[in-house]
Amino acid sequence: MILWIIFGVTMIASLIVHWQLKSKFNRYSKIGLRANLTGAEIAEMMLKDHKIYDVQITCVEGHLTDHYNPAERTVNLSPQVFHGNSAASAAVAAHECGHAVQHATAYSMLEFRSAMVPLQSISGWFLNILFIVAFFGGYFLYSFIPITTILLLIIGAYGVITLFSFVTLPVEFDASKRALVWMTDRGVVTREEHAMAKDALNTAAMTYVIAALGALATLLYYVASFMGVSRD
């Protein structure tokens, strides 16, 4: 019951923040940037100013699908950001370029996060398989493997996922900080546009905060469950 409450609260909070992010992005996207620069042009300028010439800027399908791919060294922008010339598109484009700058400067938290990706993927895959087996054949599973062992495996997997979630936070906040500082120093946004960009990026960052807190709450639930079973 407690676990379902954690999942429910996390999901509701995520939906609220996602709605706020979408609402703010749509609102700020309607206000043209005084510099009249598109997201693609902003990205190109920021990469050039940081002497990064081996990263390609691409346009990908979807809404708010913007991301930086360190393996392919591409800044991938959604059509609204790539072609848009608003404070919202400038903020998102500069944020993704912030990740490229982190990569180019060997930012320690980004390197740590990248190193954790395989382990995080394996942990997620393991939990999915374990929960499916437990759902369809829990009786046989518990007959062969002690519940304490299963809980320890779950705690280990959720520990990795929780650590990954919290490592992601400084990576995202730092990318936003780099973006806002550069936009101000470069003079591509006015004071009002800077405020809108900061607001949009802060709202986007909240999605990662909620995910991290949700992962931590789930981890603590399983730790408490293990301690309760161990005492019996």
C-alpha distance (Angstrom), angle and dihedral (degrees) to the residues before:
residue distance angle dihedral
M1 . . .
I2 3.80 . .
L3 3.81 90.6 .
W4 3.81 91.4 53.7
I5 3.80 89.5 49.9
I6 3.82 89.9 52.9
F7 3.81 91.1 49.2
G8 3.80 91.5 45.9
V9 3.81 95.7 48.8
T10 3.80 91.5 45.7
M11 3.80 92.3 49.0
I12 3.81 93.6 47.7
A13 3.81 92.3 47.2
S14 3.82 90.4 48.2
L15 3.80 91.8 50.3
I16 3.81 91.8 49.4
V17 3.81 93.4 49.9
H18 3.82 91.5 44.0
W19 3.80 89.5 51.9
Q20 3.81 90.4 49.2
L21 3.80 91.1 48.4
K22 3.79 92.7 49.5
S23 3.81 91.2 45.9
K24 3.80 93.8 49.6
F25 3.79 93.1 44.5
N26 3.81 91.4 51.2
R27 3.83 91.2 46.6
Y28 3.79 95.6 47.3
S29 3.81 91.5 42.5
K30 3.79 89.1 66.2
I31 3.82 92.0 59.9
G32 3.79 109.9 82.0
L33 3.78 119.5 -133.4
R34 3.80 110.9 -111.2
A35 3.81 89.4 -136.7
N36 3.83 87.5 55.7
L37 3.82 92.8 -138.2
T38 3.80 123.4 148.8
G39 3.79 122.7 -132.9
A40 3.79 89.5 -106.0
E41 3.81 91.1 53.6
I42 3.81 91.1 47.0
A43 3.80 90.0 51.8
E44 3.78 92.4 47.8
M45 3.81 91.7 50.6
M46 3.80 94.3 47.6
L47 3.79 93.7 49.1
K48 3.80 91.2 47.0
D49 3.81 92.3 48.7
H50 3.80 89.0 54.2
K51 3.82 90.9 46.9
I52 3.79 93.1 -115.5
Y53 3.79 108.7 148.0
D54 3.81 103.1 155.6
V55 3.81 97.7 68.2
Q56 3.80 118.8 93.9
I57 3.81 123.2 -147.0
T58 3.81 112.6 -140.1
C59 3.79 137.7 176.8
V60 3.82 115.7 -127.1
E61 3.79 130.7 -171.9
G62 3.78 122.9 -102.5
H63 3.80 140.3 50.9
L64 3.82 118.2 -73.3
T65 3.80 89.5 -6.9
D66 3.80 91.5 134.9
H67 3.81 115.9 140.6
Y68 3.78 144.6 144.6
N69 3.80 117.7 -117.1
P70 3.83 109.4 -154.0
A71 3.81 93.2 -174.0
E72 3.80 94.6 55.9
R73 3.82 93.2 26.9
T74 3.78 94.4 -130.1
V75 3.80 132.9 140.2
N76 3.80 102.5 -144.0
L77 3.79 115.7 -159.4
S78 3.79 128.8 -173.2
P79 3.84 116.3 -122.2
Q80 3.83 92.1 -103.5
V81 3.80 90.5 55.7
F82 3.81 98.6 35.4
H83 3.81 94.0 52.9
G84 3.81 99.0 23.7
N85 3.80 122.2 103.5
S86 3.80 101.3 -162.5
A87 3.79 137.5 108.0
A88 3.82 88.2 -100.8
S89 3.80 94.8 54.0
A90 3.81 91.3 43.8
A91 3.81 91.3 51.2
V92 3.80 94.7 49.5
A93 3.80 94.1 44.2
A94 3.80 92.6 48.6
H95 3.82 91.0 45.7
E96 3.80 92.4 55.4
C97 3.79 89.5 46.9
G98 3.80 86.1 51.7
H99 3.80 86.7 65.8
A100 3.79 89.9 50.7
V101 3.81 89.0 52.8
Q102 3.81 89.5 49.5
H103 3.79 88.9 52.6
A104 3.79 93.5 47.6
T105 3.81 92.5 49.0
A106 3.82 94.4 43.5
Y107 3.81 93.6 -118.1
S108 3.81 103.2 -158.3
M109 3.82 98.5 -136.9
L110 3.82 91.8 50.3
E111 3.80 90.4 50.5
F112 3.80 90.4 48.2
R113 3.80 91.0 49.3
S114 3.81 92.1 48.0
A115 3.80 90.5 50.3
M116 3.82 89.3 52.6
V117 3.81 95.5 52.4
P118 3.85 96.5 89.7
L119 3.81 92.4 46.5
Q120 3.81 91.5 46.0
S121 3.82 90.7 50.7
I122 3.80 92.0 49.5
S123 3.82 90.9 48.5
G124 3.80 91.7 51.7
W125 3.80 91.5 47.4
F126 3.81 91.6 48.6
L127 3.81 92.9 50.8
N128 3.81 91.8 49.4
I129 3.80 91.9 51.4
L130 3.81 92.9 44.3
F131 3.81 94.1 50.1
I132 3.82 91.9 47.0
V133 3.80 91.2 50.7
A134 3.80 90.9 45.8
F135 3.80 91.8 49.7
F136 3.80 96.5 50.0
G137 3.78 100.0 29.8
G138 3.77 108.8 15.5
Y139 3.80 94.1 140.1
F140 3.81 93.1 57.4
L141 3.80 92.5 41.8
Y142 3.79 93.0 53.9
S143 3.82 89.8 44.9
F144 3.79 91.9 61.2
I145 3.80 102.2 31.3
P146 3.82 124.0 43.4
I147 3.80 114.5 -117.6
T148 3.81 90.2 -123.1
T149 3.81 90.2 57.9
I150 3.80 91.6 49.0
L151 3.79 91.3 49.6
L152 3.80 91.1 49.6
L153 3.81 90.1 52.4
I154 3.81 90.5 49.6
I155 3.81 91.1 47.6
G156 3.80 90.6 50.8
A157 3.81 92.8 49.9
Y158 3.80 94.0 44.7
G159 3.79 89.1 45.6
V160 3.80 89.2 60.5
I161 3.81 92.6 45.7
T162 3.81 91.6 47.9
L163 3.79 92.9 48.9
F164 3.81 90.0 48.2
S165 3.81 90.2 51.2
F166 3.79 93.3 51.5
V167 3.82 93.3 44.2
T168 3.81 87.1 54.4
L169 3.82 91.4 60.4
P170 3.84 99.2 69.3
V171 3.80 89.3 41.9
E172 3.79 91.9 56.2
F173 3.81 96.3 40.3
D174 3.79 91.5 47.8
A175 3.82 92.1 50.4
S176 3.81 89.8 52.1
K177 3.80 91.5 47.6
R178 3.80 91.2 51.4
A179 3.80 90.1 48.6
L180 3.80 95.4 50.4
V181 3.81 94.2 44.8
W182 3.80 92.1 49.2
M183 3.81 94.1 47.0
T184 3.80 90.5 51.5
D185 3.80 95.6 44.4
R186 3.81 91.6 45.7
G187 3.79 91.7 48.5
V188 3.80 95.2 -131.0
V189 3.83 92.3 131.7
T190 3.78 134.2 46.1
R191 3.80 122.5 -132.1
E192 3.81 90.7 -95.0
E193 3.81 92.5 47.3
H194 3.80 90.2 48.4
A195 3.82 89.4 54.8
M196 3.81 91.1 51.4
A197 3.79 92.2 47.2
K198 3.79 91.7 49.2
D199 3.79 91.8 48.7
A200 3.81 92.2 51.2
L201 3.81 93.3 47.7
N202 3.81 93.0 46.8
T203 3.80 90.3 52.5
A204 3.80 90.6 49.1
A205 3.80 89.9 50.8
M206 3.80 90.4 55.4
T207 3.80 89.8 67.7
Y208 3.81 88.6 63.7
V209 3.81 92.1 45.4
I210 3.81 91.5 53.8
A211 3.80 91.6 47.2
A212 3.82 90.8 51.4
L213 3.81 93.6 47.9
G214 3.80 90.7 47.1
A215 3.80 91.0 51.8
L216 3.80 91.1 48.1
A217 3.81 92.7 49.2
T218 3.81 90.8 50.6
L219 3.80 91.4 48.2
L220 3.82 91.7 50.7
Y221 3.81 89.9 49.1
Y222 3.80 91.7 56.7
V223 3.80 91.7 43.8
A224 3.81 89.3 53.2
S225 3.81 90.1 47.0
F226 3.79 91.1 51.7
M227 3.79 92.0 49.4
G228 3.79 90.4 49.3
V229 3.81 93.3 50.0
S230 3.81 91.8 45.0
R231 3.80 91.1 56.0
D232 3.82 92.7 52.1
